[in-house]
Amino acid sequence: MGGFICLIGQMIMNFCMNSRSMDQMTAAKWTSLILVLASAVLTGLNIYPSLAQFAGAGVLVPITGFANGISSAALEYKKEGQVFDLGAQIFSIGGPVILYGIFTSWVLGLIYWILKLAGVV
């Protein structure tokens, strides 16, 4: 199923590059945007959880799984209030991913900067 999601992503990217005359970087951004939007919509329609139950990690690992995690948390807590429950709980699943992603990129950037100063890179 993960490969099928990648196939859909490649089809979107090819469509953007060929039919819309986008460069590869812009087409990749649109592809990510469309996949995340589709995942959020399917989560809101309660289709994505059934798909995840059928396919397992194949749909949970790509970027669509991250969008599903954020959307499902938003749907779960929206009935409890907009600010304190929805606002506080929306990143309960995605928050650690964002935190460690930013921290890891900062550490790797620091290592690269030090190696560049040392003339290694």
Secondary structure, 3 states (H helix, E strand, C coil): CHHHHHHHHHHHHHHHHHHCCCCHHHHHHHHHHHHHHHHHHHHHCCCHHHHHHHHCHHHHCCHHHHHHHHHHHHHHHHHHCHHHHHHHHCCCCHHHHHHHHHHHHHHHHHHHHHHHHCCCC
